[in-house]
Amino acid sequence: MSLDYQTMSYIESLFDEFDAKYDSDYALQDLHMEYIMENCHGERVICNGDSLIVAQEEGYLYEEFREDYIQKQLQLIAV
């Protein structure tokens, strides 16, 4: 699937907005930690809260979480 320039620019701006919001929004960071717990599938050992925090701070599954979050937000807008 090929996207036009305007669509690509819009998606890129959503990613930039998300990145800026993520740094100051603890609820969003909590959602990222939930995403890690639900989607790590044994790739990384998450055995307690400390290891979960380390994974989140290291950006584990960050890009996947960002894409999933934005996709869900766009679906809510489309409804």
C-alpha positions as CSV (number, residue, x, y, z in Angstrom):
1,M,0.0,0.0,0.0
2,S,1.4,3.3,-1.0
3,L,0.6,6.5,0.9
4,D,0.7,10.0,-0.5
5,Y,2.9,12.7,0.9
6,Q,0.1,14.4,2.8
7,T,-0.9,11.2,4.6
8,M,2.8,10.4,5.4
9,S,3.3,13.9,6.8
10,Y,0.1,13.6,8.9
11,I,1.3,10.2,10.3
12,E,4.7,11.7,11.0
13,S,3.2,14.6,12.9
14,L,1.1,12.2,15.0
15,F,4.3,10.3,15.9
16,D,6.0,13.6,16.9
17,E,3.0,14.7,19.0
18,F,2.9,11.3,20.7
19,D,6.6,11.4,21.5
20,A,6.3,14.9,23.0
21,K,3.2,13.9,25.0
22,Y,4.8,10.6,26.2
23,D,7.6,12.4,28.1
24,S,5.2,14.2,30.4
25,D,2.1,12.0,30.5
26,Y,2.5,9.3,33.2
27,A,-0.9,7.8,32.3
28,L,0.5,7.2,28.8
29,Q,3.7,5.6,30.3
30,D,1.5,3.4,32.4
31,L,-0.3,2.3,29.3
32,H,3.1,1.5,27.7
33,M,3.9,-0.7,30.7
34,E,0.5,-2.5,30.3
35,Y,1.3,-3.0,26.7
36,I,4.7,-4.5,27.6
37,M,3.1,-7.0,30.0
38,E,0.5,-8.0,27.4
39,N,2.9,-8.2,24.4
40,C,6.4,-9.3,25.5
41,H,5.5,-13.0,25.0
42,G,8.6,-14.2,26.8
43,E,11.1,-12.2,24.7
44,R,12.1,-10.4,27.9
45,V,11.8,-11.5,31.5
46,I,9.4,-9.2,33.4
47,C,9.3,-10.7,36.8
48,N,8.4,-7.7,39.0
49,G,7.7,-4.0,39.0
50,D,11.3,-3.1,38.9
51,S,12.1,-5.1,35.8
52,L,8.9,-3.6,34.2
53,I,10.1,-0.1,34.9
54,V,13.5,-0.8,33.5
55,A,12.0,-2.2,30.3
56,Q,9.8,0.8,29.9
57,E,12.6,3.2,30.6
58,E,14.8,1.4,28.0
59,G,12.0,1.9,25.4
60,Y,11.2,-1.8,25.1
61,L,8.3,-2.2,22.6
62,Y,8.0,1.6,22.5
63,E,7.5,1.9,18.7
64,E,5.0,-1.0,18.6
65,F,3.1,0.7,21.5
66,R,3.2,4.1,19.8
67,E,1.8,2.6,16.5
68,D,-0.9,0.6,18.4
69,Y,-1.9,3.6,20.5
70,I,-2.2,6.0,17.5
71,Q,-4.1,3.4,15.4
72,K,-6.6,3.0,18.2
73,Q,-7.0,6.8,18.5
74,L,-7.6,7.1,14.8
75,Q,-10.2,4.4,14.9
76,L,-12.1,6.3,17.7
77,I,-12.0,9.4,15.5
78,A,-13.3,7.5,12.5
79,V,-16.3,6.2,14.4
